[in-house]
Amino acid sequence: MTLTRREFGKTLVSSVIGLTGYSMGTGSPLFIIPSAPGSKSRVVIGRSEGLIRVNHDLTLENVTPVLDRCLIKLTGATNASTAWKSLFPGNEKIGIKLSCLPGKPLSSSVGLTMAIVDSLRKNGINDKNIIVWERTNRELERAGFNIGKPGLRIIGTDSWTDQGDGYSNKIEIAGSVGTCFSRIMEEVDVIIDVPVLKDHDLAGVSISMKNFYGAIFNPNKYHLDNCNPYAAELCTHPLIKDKLRLIVCDASRIQVNNGPAYDPHYAWDYGGILVGLDPVALDYIGWQIIETRRKELNLKSLKNSGREPVYINTAAQLKLGNIDEQYIEKIYV
């Protein structure tokens, strides 16, 4: 039977939630899961006074040297150019997925985004092969991005087609998730995920994996039970698992409570970025940073608050990455 996406949203999603199989979770992940002692996922944490937001933003000049140092440590390259080229050799279309729902104070910053774009440009990637995107043009504009100017394409899924509807009509299944993806996910060859490190009132935290809720048309269907197993299972889909090439998490300002909206009472100017290839390891490290700060503020742990981000554990069980600290190499630069 063929369903329209509207019919699908009313019927199939509710029935697919009960499934237990992982039909889209097979195949070799991009991230190397250790098969022998000593094999680790690397998460690089870069901090600098220059990564403290001014007027809710960062500057390209302050971000670039920190980002380059993180890429060098992440890849083991001898210089930044070699590091970038090892990940992006130049023959692929790159989608840069942002997180812009909370508005400018707590979105993927323009400065960090443009530092990524500038690094790609310096290493041979043309603007025509870069798409900076989020769910809607409105979210991008509220985060401070200029929409519609010639050159670099910055666009929301909602504006991807002339009809104002950029979601595929093809229904995709990933474990118990049934959805339609942004056509941008189909258009690009690889993805750079640029989430924000923040608390989430339902999921516990929203970092790399949860950011892909912004790539599907019905994320509201998958917030039950602390978004578990849905946030993890979504990331088993090949459009995410096989295309995710790099994660650059904006931790310049971290929301440690009352997220995912911006609450200045619990916003911490951490002045950092988290860079990695393994979404599970990076999300785990981000989670622990939030927990540490919550403890300093005498807040309950996320577990004791009834919203432990258990989907990160589920993602590790699905072999999307490492959560065991003995298999995570945490590096500060």
C-alpha positions as CSV (number, residue, x, y, z in Angstrom):
1,M,0.0,0.0,0.0
2,T,1.3,3.5,-0.9
3,L,0.8,6.2,1.7
4,T,1.2,9.9,1.4
5,R,3.4,11.5,4.1
6,R,0.3,13.1,5.6
7,E,-1.4,9.7,5.9
8,F,1.8,8.2,7.2
9,G,2.0,10.8,10.0
10,K,-1.5,9.8,11.2
11,T,-1.1,6.1,11.0
12,L,2.2,4.4,10.5
13,V,4.2,6.2,13.2
14,S,2.0,5.0,16.0
15,S,2.1,1.4,14.9
16,V,5.8,1.3,14.2
17,I,6.7,2.4,17.8
18,G,6.1,-1.1,19.0
19,L,8.6,-2.7,16.7
20,T,11.7,-4.2,18.3
21,G,13.8,-5.1,15.2
22,Y,16.7,-3.0,13.9
23,S,16.1,-3.4,10.2
24,M,18.1,-0.4,9.2
25,G,20.9,-0.9,11.8
26,T,23.0,-3.5,10.0
27,G,26.2,-2.9,8.1
28,S,29.6,-1.5,9.1
29,P,29.5,1.8,10.9
30,L,31.7,4.6,9.9
31,F,33.1,4.7,13.5
32,I,35.6,2.0,14.4
33,I,34.4,0.0,17.4
34,P,37.4,-1.4,19.2
35,S,38.0,-5.1,18.7
36,A,41.2,-5.2,20.7
37,P,42.3,-3.6,24.0
38,G,43.7,-0.1,23.5
39,S,41.6,0.8,20.5
40,K,39.8,4.1,21.4
41,S,37.5,6.7,20.2
42,R,39.1,10.2,20.4
43,V,37.2,13.2,21.6
44,V,39.1,16.5,21.6
45,I,38.1,19.4,23.8
46,G,39.4,22.8,22.8
47,R,38.9,25.7,25.2
48,S,40.0,29.4,24.9
49,E,39.1,32.8,26.1
50,G,38.4,33.6,22.4
51,L,35.5,31.0,22.5
52,I,33.6,33.0,25.1
53,R,30.6,34.5,23.2
54,V,30.3,38.2,22.7
55,N,26.9,39.4,21.7
56,H,25.9,35.7,21.6
57,D,28.5,34.9,18.9
58,L,32.1,34.0,18.2
59,T,34.5,35.3,15.6
60,L,36.1,33.3,12.8
61,E,39.5,34.7,13.9
62,N,39.2,33.3,17.4
63,V,37.7,30.0,16.5
64,T,40.0,29.0,13.6
65,P,43.2,28.3,15.6
66,V,41.4,26.3,18.2
67,L,39.5,24.3,15.6
68,D,42.6,23.6,13.7
69,R,44.4,22.3,16.8
70,C,41.5,20.1,17.5
71,L,41.5,18.6,14.0
72,I,45.2,18.0,14.2
73,K,44.9,16.1,17.5
74,L,41.8,14.2,16.3
75,T,43.4,12.9,13.1
76,G,47.0,12.7,14.1
77,A,48.0,14.9,11.1
78,T,51.1,17.1,11.2
79,N,49.2,20.3,10.2
80,A,45.7,21.6,9.8
81,S,45.5,21.4,6.0
82,T,46.4,17.7,6.1
83,A,43.9,17.1,8.9
84,W,41.0,18.6,6.9
85,K,42.0,16.9,3.7
86,S,42.1,13.6,5.4
87,L,38.5,13.9,6.3
88,F,37.3,15.9,3.2
89,P,39.4,15.0,0.1
90,G,37.4,17.4,-2.1
91,N,35.1,15.3,-4.3
92,E,32.0,15.2,-2.1
93,K,29.0,17.5,-1.3
94,I,29.1,18.4,2.3
95,G,26.1,19.2,4.5
96,I,26.7,21.2,7.7
97,K,23.8,20.4,10.0
98,L,23.2,23.1,12.6
99,S,21.2,23.4,15.8
100,C,19.2,26.7,15.8
101,L,15.9,26.2,17.6
102,P,16.7,28.2,20.8
103,G,17.6,31.4,18.9
104,K,21.0,33.2,18.8
105,P,22.0,32.9,22.5
106,L,22.1,29.1,22.3
107,S,22.4,28.1,18.7
108,S,25.3,26.8,16.6
109,S,27.2,30.1,16.4
110,V,27.8,31.9,13.2
111,G,31.5,32.3,14.0
112,L,32.0,28.5,14.5
113,T,30.0,27.6,11.4
114,M,32.0,30.1,9.2
115,A,35.3,28.8,10.6
116,I,34.3,25.3,9.4
117,V,33.2,26.7,6.1
118,D,36.4,28.7,5.7
119,S,38.6,25.7,6.5
120,L,36.8,23.7,3.9
121,R,37.3,26.5,1.4
122,K,41.0,26.8,2.1
123,N,41.4,23.1,1.4
124,G,39.8,23.1,-2.0
125,I,36.0,22.7,-1.3
126,N,33.9,25.1,-3.4
127,D,30.9,26.8,-2.0
128,K,28.7,24.9,-4.5
129,N,29.6,21.7,-2.6
130,I,28.7,23.1,0.8
131,I,25.2,23.4,2.2
132,V,24.7,24.9,5.7
133,W,21.2,23.9,6.9
134,E,18.6,23.6,9.6
135,R,14.9,22.8,9.7
136,T,13.7,26.2,8.8
137,N,14.9,29.5,7.4
138,R,13.3,31.2,10.3
139,E,15.4,29.3,12.8
140,L,18.5,30.1,10.8
141,E,17.7,33.8,10.7
142,R,16.9,33.9,14.4
143,A,20.3,32.4,15.0
144,G,22.0,35.2,13.1
145,F,22.5,33.6,9.7
146,N,21.9,35.5,6.4
147,I,19.6,33.7,4.1
148,G,19.4,34.0,0.4
149,K,22.7,35.9,-0.3
150,P,24.7,34.8,-3.4
151,G,27.5,32.3,-2.8
152,L,27.4,29.9,0.2
153,R,24.0,28.2,0.4
154,I,22.4,28.6,3.8
155,I,18.9,27.1,3.8
156,G,16.2,25.5,5.8
157,T,14.6,22.2,4.8
158,D,11.3,24.1,4.6
159,S,12.6,26.1,1.7
160,W,14.4,23.4,-0.2
161,T,11.7,23.2,-2.9
162,D,9.6,25.9,-4.5
163,Q,6.6,24.3,-2.8
164,G,8.1,25.1,0.6
165,D,8.4,21.4,1.5
166,G,11.8,19.8,1.6
167,Y,11.0,16.5,3.1
168,S,11.2,13.3,1.1
169,N,8.0,11.4,0.3
170,K,9.9,8.1,0.9
171,I,9.1,6.5,4.2
172,E,12.2,5.3,6.1
173,I,12.4,2.8,9.0
174,A,15.2,2.7,11.5
175,G,14.4,0.4,14.4
176,S,11.2,1.7,15.9
177,V,11.4,5.0,14.1
178,G,9.4,5.6,11.0
179,T,9.9,8.9,9.3
180,C,10.7,11.0,6.2
181,F,14.1,12.7,6.0
182,S,15.0,16.1,4.8
183,R,15.9,16.0,1.1
184,I,19.1,17.7,2.0
185,M,20.2,14.5,3.8
186,E,19.7,12.7,0.4
187,E,21.4,15.5,-1.5
188,V,24.7,15.6,0.4
189,D,27.4,12.9,0.4
190,V,28.7,13.6,3.9
191,I,27.6,15.5,7.0
192,I,29.4,17.7,9.5
193,D,27.2,17.8,12.6
194,V,27.4,21.1,14.6
195,P,25.2,20.6,17.6
196,V,25.1,22.7,20.8
197,L,26.0,21.2,24.2
198,K,22.8,21.5,26.2
199,D,20.4,20.1,28.7
200,H,17.1,18.8,27.4
201,D,13.9,18.6,29.5
202,L,12.9,15.2,28.1
203,A,16.0,13.5,26.6
204,G,18.4,14.6,29.4
205,V,20.9,16.1,27.0
206,S,20.8,17.1,23.3
207,I,24.1,16.9,21.6
208,S,25.2,15.1,18.4
209,M,22.7,12.3,18.0
210,K,19.7,14.2,19.2
211,N,20.5,17.0,16.7
212,F,19.3,14.7,13.9
213,Y,15.8,15.1,15.2
214,G,16.1,18.2,13.1
215,A,16.5,16.1,10.0
216,I,13.2,14.3,10.1
217,F,9.6,15.6,9.6
218,N,8.0,14.1,12.7
219,P,10.5,14.5,15.7
220,N,7.6,15.2,18.1
221,K,6.7,11.5,17.8
222,Y,9.9,10.3,19.4
223,H,10.2,12.1,22.8
224,L,8.7,9.4,25.0
225,D,10.8,7.6,27.6
226,N,13.6,10.2,27.5
227,C,13.8,9.7,23.7
228,N,15.0,6.2,24.2
229,P,15.5,4.1,22.1
230,Y,14.4,6.6,19.3
231,A,17.3,9.0,19.3
232,A,19.8,6.1,19.1
233,E,17.8,4.0,16.5
234,L,17.4,7.0,14.2
235,C,21.1,7.3,14.0
236,T,21.4,3.7,12.7
237,H,19.8,4.8,9.4
238,P,22.4,4.9,6.6
239,L,21.6,8.5,5.8
240,I,23.1,9.4,9.1
241,K,25.4,6.5,10.1
242,D,27.1,6.3,6.7
243,K,27.3,10.0,6.0
244,L,28.3,11.5,9.3
245,R,32.0,12.4,8.8
246,L,32.8,14.9,11.6
247,I,31.2,16.3,14.8
248,V,32.1,19.9,15.9
249,C,30.0,20.6,19.0
250,D,29.5,24.2,20.0
251,A,30.3,24.3,23.7
252,S,31.1,28.0,23.8
253,R,27.9,28.4,26.0
254,I,26.4,25.3,27.7
255,Q,22.9,25.1,29.0
256,V,23.1,22.9,32.1
257,N,19.5,23.0,33.2
258,N,16.0,24.1,31.8
259,G,17.1,23.2,28.3
260,P,16.8,23.0,25.4
261,A,15.6,26.6,25.5
262,Y,18.0,29.3,26.5
263,D,17.8,30.1,30.3
264,P,20.5,32.6,31.3
265,H,20.3,31.4,34.9
266,Y,21.7,28.1,33.9
267,A,23.8,29.1,30.9
268,W,27.5,28.5,31.4
269,D,30.1,30.3,29.3
270,Y,32.4,27.3,29.0
271,G,34.4,28.7,26.0
272,G,34.9,25.4,24.2
273,I,34.3,23.1,21.4
274,L,34.1,19.3,21.3
275,V,35.4,17.6,18.2
276,G,35.1,13.9,17.3
277,L,34.2,11.2,14.9
278,D,32.2,9.0,17.3
279,P,28.8,10.4,18.2
280,V,28.4,8.1,21.2
281,A,31.7,9.0,22.8
282,L,31.3,12.7,22.1
283,D,27.7,12.7,23.5
284,Y,28.9,10.8,26.6
285,I,31.7,13.3,27.3
286,G,29.3,16.2,26.8
287,W,26.9,14.5,29.2
288,Q,29.6,14.2,31.8
289,I,30.5,17.9,31.4
290,I,26.9,18.9,32.1
291,E,26.7,16.5,35.1
292,T,29.9,18.0,36.6
293,R,28.5,21.5,36.3
294,R,25.1,20.5,37.7
295,K,26.9,19.1,40.7
296,E,28.8,22.3,41.2
297,L,25.5,24.2,41.2
298,N,23.9,21.8,43.7
299,L,21.4,20.5,41.1
300,K,20.2,17.0,41.0
301,S,21.9,14.6,38.6
302,L,20.0,13.9,35.4
303,K,19.3,10.4,36.6
304,N,17.8,11.7,39.9
305,S,15.8,14.3,37.9
306,G,14.2,11.4,36.0
307,R,15.8,12.2,32.6
308,E,19.0,10.3,32.4
309,P,20.0,10.2,28.7
310,V,19.8,6.5,28.4
311,Y,19.6,6.6,24.6
312,I,23.4,7.2,24.7
313,N,23.8,3.7,26.3
314,T,21.4,2.3,23.7
315,A,23.4,3.8,20.9
316,A,26.5,2.0,22.3
317,Q,24.6,-1.2,22.4
318,L,23.7,-0.7,18.7
319,K,27.4,-0.3,18.0
320,L,27.2,3.3,16.9
321,G,30.2,4.2,19.1
322,N,31.9,3.8,22.5
323,I,30.5,4.8,25.9
324,D,33.0,2.8,28.0
325,E,35.6,5.3,29.3
326,Q,38.4,2.8,28.8
327,Y,37.7,3.1,25.1
328,I,37.5,6.9,25.0
329,E,40.6,9.0,24.6
330,K,39.8,12.5,25.9
331,I,42.3,15.2,24.8
332,Y,42.4,18.8,25.8
333,V,44.0,21.5,23.6
